[in-house]
Amino acid sequence: MTRSPVAVPPAGHSDVSLRWLRPEDAHAWYAVLRLPEVTAQTSWSLASAEDLKPILAACGQDATASQVRLAIVDTEGVLAGSIGFHSINSQHGTAEIAYELAPHYWQRGIASAVCNEVVAWAWQRFGWQRIQASVLDTNAASAGVLRRCGFDLEGRLRRYRRVAGVSRDFDVYSRLAEPSADVISSTAG
């Protein structure tokens, strides 16, 4: 008996749609990830599309997978980027969201729309209690996406990841499925 694929969320933006990222997307995904504007803002360190194959193999459609990744495709079916989760810990109900978008699609509200839809879908689909993101401290655009999507800045991780071989600082943002008791009590009254 074959399992039917899990439905993906709507993209929330008319210029793109979402579908599961597939092994045959490796070359198109690599083409996005190697763009200088993208690599300058991320900690990806890839030599070729072959480097993506283990990542694609680790992707699944449930919270027991080590990664869940969706393709962002434009109206022509061209891969514009990806969004998904890694560092999934089903025991603790946590995951880290990550996304990238080719510069041609920047400043249209696509990243914010897709992030909002994918986070809402993840709450319902996986029942996580916390989603976090690690953003290069100079990546103001991504920090803005996260703030628009209800993520809060928690702090800075110094020399957290290497970007182009140089240790860099990353800011940690998080969004909780429901406010914690300490946040509720500190805002009440």
Secondary structure, 3 states (H helix, E strand, C coil): CCCCCCCCCCCCCCCEEEEECCHHHHHHHHHHHCCHHHHCCCCCCCCCHHHHHHHHHHECCCCCCCEEEEEEEECCCCEEEEEEEEEEECCCCEEEEEEEECHHHCCCCHHHHHHHHHHHHHHHHHCCCEEEEEEECCCHHHHHHHHHCCCEEEEEEEEEEEECCEEEEEEEEEEECCCCHHHHHHHCC
